[in-house]
Amino acid sequence: MSTAPEGFSVYEEVRATPEFARLRHKFRAFVFPLTVAFLAWYLLYVVMSGFARDFMAIQLVGTINVALVFGLLQFVSTFGIAYFYARYAGAQLDPIAEDIRAKAEAR
Amino acid sequence: MNHESLAIVLFLLFVGATLFLTIRASRQTKDAADFYAGGRSFSAAQNGLAIGGDYMSAASFLGIAGIIALSGYDGFLYSIGFLVAWLVALLLVAELMRNSGKYTMADVLAFRMRPLPVRTAAGVSTIVVSIFYLLAQMVGAGALVALLFGLTSEAAKALTIVGVGILMIVYVVVGGMKGTTWVQIVKAVLLMGGATLITLLVLGKYGFNVSSLLGDAAAQSGKGDAFLEPGLKYGTDAQGIAGKLDLISLGLALVLGTAGLPHILIRFYTVPTARDARKSVLWGIGIIGIFYLLTLILGFGAAALVGSKTIAESNPAGNTAAPLLAERIGELIFGSVGGTILLAFIAAVAFATILAVVAGLTLASSSSVAHDLYAHVIKKGKATEQDEVRVAKISAFVIGAVAIVLGIFAQRLNVAFLVALAFAVAASGNLPAILYSLFWKRFNTAGAVASIYGGLGSAVLLVFFSPVVSGKGVDASGKSLSLFPASVDFSWFPLENPGLVSIPLGFLFGYLGTILSKEHRESKFAEMEVRSLTGLGAEQANPH
């Protein structure tokens, strides 16, 4: 089971450290704007599927139209954002989180 | 050998292999963490495959390919919503949940609240969402056996549902989370393999020219270029503005529902660390994304090579598009024996798909009954681990039996409607409570209870007063398009999908419930925030 110290005084102390504030800031400053961005991008696609059908119907190459390309771009952006976040978290968030945890557990 | 007996042999092989893995898993299932969370010892790749296995239901395999084969582009809208939804899970939920929870969704919601009311609410919504979803799969199994084996009698459908129900109970009771996860992994590999094979054969037939495949699909559908554009199924011009709002409402529920599905959320507990939870979601996104790209080709390929008319004659909802395509492409390339073999293989894969998903749902709901309702609400946290697991197994029996009975009586219900409702309830009731718990310091017990019951209640009520239940009119043959006979009409909500209204309501209820209550829970937020972001004090994996 848990090897961490019990009771929340430890948590309150950790939460007050500048290190933790930095971790929280780095997490939120990355994740919140990205969430707003991909939701807006997705809703744009859904709204255009409902209200901009003439534009979605424009054929680009052969029978391949804007609607299909827009849909495929949602796949590309989803894969891209997932990869981008994983890289950021591995490089920027994990080391700080591990450091904080190690220090707290060593006490 | 005909395709029916070959399909049964292949399916029995799947059942035999998964039962073997389940029994092996049962020998390694010793404590509650093993039963509920697979000992938290699965690797990120294994859990990623299992995420795919839990998520790629028969509704998405047969259903989406079918919608594309009959209505063209609009089926693709489903795939995109289902995929993008995983970013919500990845960025906001998976890692934080792994760090702060233990076995169920309610662990996170009740973390800093008064446990009794919050666990009860979360348990109720877990069971409601899982039962809707479970029913959809059960109904799908009954329909599938009728279509693939020509067994259209009510008795044959009922017998299939009983068989599926018994197998899922065995997986859950014997193997717990370990056994169920292995079932998901085997199923995901088979499903991806089958879908990839058929897709490559279809593309090969067209010399890997997607444009000419699409052109052929449009021509064969009889609808021309409109087949490749949005608007044949959702938000048609005839439905006017309500239809278009309905489309947006559906899109919202799809993208926000996934991160509130209990059987998906408990997958994050099966890996050792939050970092593995993140990696397993990455695996999941990769597998699920590729799978939906494959179904796009399968759907258009079925329209091009089988023809929308033949598919609609076989099943009005298009659910047999993928199996029919398998048979056709097999015949075209390898002759009639090839067609029989491929049809049998895809039919067996479809059954494996249903079986794996219902096992995951049964596990999620019985875990919640045992861990939330029994151990924390009834026994006030004083139940022993053995007791909890025993109750979980009994619950799996009861939930399985209930699902079998409801599944037999629900044969007439529309599968897509049940899945859409499950997503709407998850997005309106569960997601607001989860996000507020993780990110809003002031959030409290009243807020959590208000958002769960408020979101769940408004989603269910709005559907009840929507055209889905009454007042949609009749089809060409005079059959009612709603659940109720055409003579009854008590509908006043114009949209078939409640999400556009019920999701904001869920968030609003959570906000109002919180600020109208004087309860303050800020002190415990420090523990939640530090634990969720750093993993300090998080549950550890079982040693081996």
Interface residues (C-beta under 8 A of the other chain):
Chain A: M1 S2 T3 A4 P5 E6 F8 V10 Y11 E12 V14 R15 F20 L23 R24 F27 V31 L34 T35 F38 L39 Y42 L43 Y45 V46 V47 S49 G50 F51 R53 M56 A57 Q59 V61 G62 T63 I64 N65 A67 L68 G71 Q74 F75 T78 F79 I81 A82 Y83 Y85 A86 A89 G90 D94 A97 I100 R101 A104 E105
Chain B: Y73 F76 L77 I80 G81 L83 V84 W86 L87 V88 L90 L91 L92 E95 V210 S211 S212 L214 G215 A218 D225 L228 E229 P230 G231 Y234 G235 K244 L245 L247 I248 G251 L252 V255 R275 R278 K279 V281 L282 I285 G286 G289 Y292 L293 S523 K524 A526 E527 E529 V530 R531 L533 T534 G535 L536 G537 A538 E539 Q540
